[in-house]
Amino acid sequence: METIELNTGIQIPVIGSGTNTFGKENREYQGAINDDTTELLTAIKLGYRHFDTAISYRNEAVVGKAIKESGIDRSEFFLTSKIPGKPEHTQDAAAVKASVEASLAALQTESIDLYLIHHPWDNLAEIAAVWAVLEAYVDKGVLKAIGVSNFQEELSYLLANSRIKPAVNQIESHPGKWNDAIIAYSLANQVVPEAWGPLSRISEAARETLTQIGEAYQKTWSQVVLRYQIERGVIVIPKSHSEKHQAENLALFDFALTAEEKAVIKEL
């Protein structure tokens, strides 16, 4: 697995697995938690070591359970979780600390590799105050890196009003909504962009074009999309309940796109 070095000096795998419907009834985001670790264990068997969860997903404990069940040492994994931008989690330092401690307990770990503010809200000073609490956890080695998710213009404020620079900005990015501007801004400021939903909302026309590009490499349209993102410095967090598709999403390192192909993909 290839990795990217974050501005903290730690390495993050360029492919992770989303988890927002794992361990839930009917594989639905709002489904009741059923503690089923099947898909997580399948992903681990295939070679995934980077898993992305969140307090809002309600399944941090399922991810922690799967890692224990795998029998693989915790140090082999890169775990990301996120604190919601909601008052019950962010209203004061005590609320932020309680959220971080709850994540640690649920994941059954003494440290979290990457902890994100899940989304911005209107009060930028409050965001900076939450960030300061997270910085203190970095100082203690409990959070190895901290970052943000779904930040646009708010990222520039945080860069100017923080002691520790965000390591990652996780954003929506897929054909039809590449989010090129914020990706370029993040990269220019040594903040690694990370794509959630990288295989979502793809039109039939775009899928046909991607399929044609993939034929030259015996790759699927989805592999072409993920490879495009990786080649432009974006970490990808695809999610699948299918072992076949989980495996396909890892098989991205035996081909490279041409400049002409990337130009076509950029316009999708």
Secondary structure by P-SEA (a helix, b strand, c coil): cbbbbccccbbbbcbbbbccccccccccccccccccaaaaaaaaaacccbbbbccccccaaaaaaaaaaaccccccbbbbbbbcccccccccaaaaaaaaaaaaaaaccccccccccccccccaaaaaaaaaaaaaaaaaccccccccccccaaaaaaaacccccccbbbbbbcccccaaaaaaaaaaacbbbbbccccccccaaaaaaaaaaaccccccaaaaaaaaaaaabbbbbbbbccaaaaaaaaccccccccaaaaaaaaac
